[in-house]
Amino acid sequence: MRLRFASYNIHKAVGTDRRRDPDRIITVLREIDADVIALQEADRRIGDRASVLERAALDDTPWKPVEVARRPRSLGWHGNAILIRRSFEVIEAEPLALPMLEPRGAARADLLCHDVRVRVVGMHLDLSGLRRRDQIHAVLDHVGDCGAACPTVLMGDFNQWGVNGGAMRAFGPDWHVLDTGRSFPSRQPIARLDRIVTSPEWGCLEQRVHHSATAAQASDHLPVVAELELPKK
């Protein structure tokens, strides 16, 4: 089974031209054409935390949102949303509270993809770095406690500049930290802030940053993408 995963900090749909344009974000998502997408900053941070991507607009796409929001107009939890192919089944899903000095969270979904259970966590980690390692440990503890082990993909904006140092050491040898490339800032990326991490069952066929003319303008981050494969049993 092959699946394409993507993580994208959409910056509340505000592009590098300072215009809020959700249609550009959807254009980029169509360019990527991933099976599972983790979004960060998908909701506004004030008022009723309304999603910047209208659900009606998503109705015209190949994806449906996983229901992890706790507010009626939100798409995600602390801005973390997960989109999946409409043919995939959501077995269970929930928002995750993370240790924080600033509003941060994660979202977990167990999916049935082509008759295989797959676990996905999307996250947006601490900007300051003071709680980033604790947040990764909290995600790993949750993944280990939330049910039987299954192929797992963790992805999001980790806010970690170093490739394998710092908080990334929290993953240890049981996880594969993919080198998808530099994703921030979108016009001339210099930092690998956006990451995809996999459990050992997955083989990686491709790992990359998606860099198109639209993506360079739609957000201050570029999406990261991984084509993953599970071997036949």
C-alpha positions, 0 to 999 in steps of 0.5 A: 500500500502506497500513501502520500502524506503532506504537512502544511502550515497555511498561516491562516491562509495569509500569503506573503503578499499579506492577502488572505486567500483560502483559494490559493491554499486549496490550489496548493493542496490540489497540486500536492494531491496527498492522501492524508494532509496535516494542516497547521494554523487552519483556524483563526486565533481570536473570536470563535476560532473559525476555520480559514478554509470554509467547509463548503469549499472543501466539499468541492475537493477530494478531501474531508476533514477529520472531526477533532474541533471543539468549536463549531466553526473550527476545522481543527484543534489549536489550528491543527486539522487533518484532511483525508481522502473521502474513501478513507474511514475514520476509526477514531479521532481526538484533539491532544493537549500538549505541555505549553507556554503558548497555545499549542496542540495536536490532533490524532486520527486512526484511519482505515486506508485500503483495509489497513489501520493507519495512525496519524498525528498532526502537530504545531510545536512550541516556538520558543523551544522551552517545551518542544521536547516535552511536547514530542514526549507527550505525543509519543506517550499518547501514541503508545497508550491510545490502542494497539500499535499500527503504522504511524505518521507524525507530522507538522510544524516542529519549529526545529531548525536543526536537522537531527539535534535539539528536540528531534533527539526525543524520537530515538531509534524507533522512529524515522525522521525524514529529511524532506528539505527546507520549507521556511520561509516560502520564498527562499527557504532556509529552515527545515521547520516542517517535518514528517516522522514515521514508525519503522513499518513504513518505507519511504519512496519519496520525500520533498518540499513542494515548491511551486509559484502558488505555494511560494506565495500562498503561505510563509511555509512550503508544504512537505510531502512524503510518499510512503509504502507498507510492504506486503504481508 
